Amino acid sequence: MATELPVVLASGSPRRRELLGNLGVAFEVVVSGEAEDSTESDPARLAGELADLKARAVAAQRPEAVVIAADTVVAQGALLLAKPESAEENVAFLRELSGRTHQVYTGVSVISPAGQWSGVERTDVTFRPLTDAEMTYYAATGEGLDKAGGYGLQGIGMALVQRLDGDSSNVIGFPLALVIRLLRSAGVPVFGEGAQEA
């Protein structure tokens, strides 16, 4: 049964806003402000835990709404790559990823008055071997500074990638197949479902 509850996206990410909007879901944005820190070192569990923290923080403010939150973690082996704090650190991240396969995990958590649904998506991303000039050029664009792992698939960063195994929207930080399944579980119509009956 479709819900009439308001939908709240617990993220300030313009990419998540765009992707959720593309699903035909009307929503508002409330950024959780929750500190994104944890002692968890397993990247899949960490992504799920941080998404859950964000969702719970916003659900406490908006208990009448369906709240959706996501968090993305990039892992190169045991090394977790957050958002680089400078162009120099961005180059160091790219050097770590160059010519290798790394994992991108995005946890998604949906909380409504009826319950909670969550999941974690994994995508394997293989970078081309990058030259020093390419890494320096890309870092200087600033595109990677607000992204886990220091690159964005939806921009110039697409040229860094040789191969993707898994959901490409997961690498952008909002795995759509998982998001759709969780929203439907919470009774939120996507792709205009239920519009005919209205």
VENZI-V822862 format. One record per pair of residues at least 6 apart in sequence whose ideal C-beta (glycine too) atoms are under 7 Angstrom apart, sorted by the first residue. I is the first residue (numbers start at 1). J is the second residue. Records with the same first field share a line. If there is no record, write none. Layout:
I=J + J
This chain:
1=187
2=187 + 189 + 193 + 194
3=66 + 186 + 187 + 188
5=64 + 65 + 66 + 112
6=28 + 65
7=25 + 26 + 27 + 65 + 66 + 68 + 188
8=27 + 28 + 30 + 58 + 62 + 65 + 67
9=16 + 17 + 20 + 27 + 29 + 68
10=30 + 31 + 32 + 54 + 55 + 58 + 67 + 68 + 69
11=31 + 69 + 70
12=29 + 31
13=173
15=154 + 172 + 173 + 174
16=70 + 173 + 174
17=29
19=169 + 172 + 174 + 176
20=27 + 174
23=180 + 190 + 191
24=190 + 191 + 192
25=183 + 188 + 190
30=58 + 61 + 62
32=54 + 57 + 58 + 69
33=57
34=53 + 54 + 57
36=50 + 71
38=46 + 49 + 50
40=46 + 49
43=73 + 75 + 80 + 103 + 105
44=105 + 120 + 122
46=73
47=71 + 72 + 73 + 105 + 106 + 107 + 120
48=107 + 118 + 120
50=71 + 107
51=69 + 70 + 71 + 107 + 108 + 109 + 118
52=109 + 118
54=69 + 71
55=67 + 69 + 109 + 110 + 111
56=111
58=67 + 69
59=67 + 111
63=113
64=113
66=110 + 112 + 186 + 188
67=111
68=108 + 110 + 183
69=109
70=106 + 107 + 108 + 173 + 174
71=106 + 107
72=104 + 106 + 148 + 173
73=80 + 105 + 148
74=81 + 102 + 104 + 148 + 149
75=102 + 103 + 105
76=96 + 97 + 100 + 102
79=96
81=93 + 96 + 148 + 149 + 150
82=148
83=145 + 146 + 147 + 148
84=90 + 93 + 144 + 145 + 150
87=139 + 140
90=139 + 144 + 145 + 150
91=135 + 136 + 139
93=149 + 150
94=130 + 135 + 138 + 139 + 150
95=135
97=127
98=127 + 129 + 130
99=127 + 128 + 129
100=127
101=124 + 125 + 126
102=125
103=122 + 124
104=123 + 125 + 149 + 170 + 171
105=120 + 122
106=120 + 121 + 170 + 173 + 174 + 175
107=118 + 120
108=118 + 119 + 175 + 178 + 179 + 182
109=116 + 118
110=116 + 117 + 118 + 182 + 183 + 186
112=186
114=186
117=182 + 185 + 186
119=178 + 182
121=167 + 170 + 175 + 178
122=166
123=164 + 165 + 166 + 167 + 170 + 171
124=165 + 166
125=161 + 164 + 171
126=162 + 163
127=160 + 161 + 162
128=160 + 162
130=160
138=144 + 156 + 157 + 160
141=156
143=152 + 155 + 156 + 157
144=150 + 151 + 152 + 157
151=157 + 160
153=161 + 168 + 171 + 172
154=172
164=171
167=175 + 177
169=175 + 176
180=190
183=190
184=190
